[in-house]
Amino acid sequence: MAIDGMNHFTVLTNDLDKSKAFYIDVLGLTEGYRPPFAFPGAWLYCNEQPILHIMAGRPMPNEACGVIDHMAFSASNLESVVDALNHNDIEFELRRLEDV
C-alpha cells in the first residue's frame, strides 16, 4: 500500500466549544456533517473537505501516543489571519517560505 495523501487529522479536547471557536472563528474552518458517533465532537471542513476531527467527552490519555509538532494550512489574506490570532491573544510563530 502506498499513501496517496492526507485525509484528516484528529485532536482531542477537554473543551469542545473552545476548540471549535478557535478553528472556526479564528482560522475560518466551517462545521459540517459528522456521523452520529456516541461521543461528542465536531468535523470541521475546508472547501467541502472534512480536514479536522475534534473528539471530546473521553478522558485524555496519561501518555500520549504521539505529538503534533505543527499543522500547516494554505490560506489567502495572511494579514487577516495574523490579525485574528493577535486579536485572540494566541501565540504563534510565522514562518514564510519563498518559492514554495
N, C-alpha and C positions, 0 to 999 in steps of 0.2 A: 504494500500500500504506500502511496506517496501522498503527501499533504499538498492540497491544491490551493489552500487559502485559509483565512481565519473566519470562523462562523460568528462567534460572540465571545465575550468574557463575562465572568460572574464575580460579583463582590458580595461579601457577607456584611450584614449591618445589624446593629442593635437599635437603630433609629431609622426606620423606613422613610418616614416623611422628610427628615432632614437630608437623607441621601438623595431622595428623588428631587428635592428642591435644588440641591447643588447641580445635579446633572441636567435637570430641565431648565431651571431659572437662570443658572449661570452659564452652562455650556450649550444650552439650546436643543438638547435631545427632546423627543416627544414620547409620551407614554402611549403604548399601543396594546394590541391583543396579547394576552398571556393565557395559556391554558389554565383550567381550574385546578391548580395544584392544592394540596391540603395544607399548605403553609403560606404565609403572606409573602408578598414580593411584588416585583414590577419588571416588565420588559420595556426597555427604552430603545427608541428607534432613531435612525438617521436615514433619511431618504428611503423610507419604507422597509429598511432592513433592521431587524432586531439585533443590535450590536452589544447591548449591555443587559445582563440579567442581574437583578438585585434580589437577594434572598434574605428574608428576615424571619423572626419567630423561632429560630433554632439557637441552641447555645453556641457561643463562639468556641472554637476548638482551643484546648490548652496549648497544644503545639500545632503551629501552622504547617500545612503540607508544603507550602511554598510562599514566596513573597513576590508581589508585583512590584517591580522596581519603578516602572513608569507605564503610562498609557499614552500613546501618540494619536492625535486626531489631526486630520486635514481640515482646514477651515478657511473661510473668507472673512474679511474685515477683522484682521488681527487686533486693531486698536479697540474695537468694541469688546472683544473677548478679554483683553488686558484690563479695560475699564471695569468690566463686570467682576473680574477676580479681585481687583483693588477695592471696588465698592463693597464687596462682601468680606473684606479683610482676610483673603485667602492667600497664604504664602505660595509662591511659585517661582520657578526659575525658567526664564525664557531663553531658549537656545534656538537660534536660527541657522539653518544650513543653506548656503548658497548653492545654486545649480543642482538641486536635488529634485 
